Amino acid sequence: MYNDLGTFKARATEEIKRAKRYPTFISLVLMDVSHINSSTELENFSDLNQFYIGLGDLVRKAIRETDLISNNGIGKIAILLIETPKEGAMALSERLRKTVKYFLCNNTKSPVNWRVPTRESYFPGSTGENNSILGVLDTIGD
């Protein structure tokens, strides 16, 4: 996991340039469970750091070795899917959403915490600054 957001962004930018240069796909999935922000909301974990490490490990096991992952803030995860078209990103996003929701169900006290918002961007196919991968990368960490 790239804990350094700058390193993740730099590597993602390189991969996007490569995808533009060669006819290939690239996708970005953002996941945000930062609404869990107190250890009093947790079960089975003694503190938030341990909880988010467990969540990061779960996400890492769900993606390929060639994909890039960054923890871009407490509870915020960015995944760059190398050579993955829109359909693959949507399928992974849905599978991850279910997996993370089960993790949250088993490890948080309230159903209010079981939300798993995601956002997907892809190249080629995204139009407009709000959906382009480079545009979304610029907003990560804000």
Secondary structure as UniProt FT lines:
FT   HELIX           5..21
FT   TURN            22..23
FT   STRAND          26..32
FT   TURN            34..35
FT   HELIX           39..41
FT   HELIX           48..62
FT   TURN            65..66
FT   STRAND          68..71
FT   TURN            74..75
FT   STRAND          76..82
FT   HELIX           86..107
FT   HELIX           111..114
FT   STRAND          118..123
FT   TURN            124..125
FT   TURN            129..131
FT   HELIX           133..139
FT   TURN            140..141
//
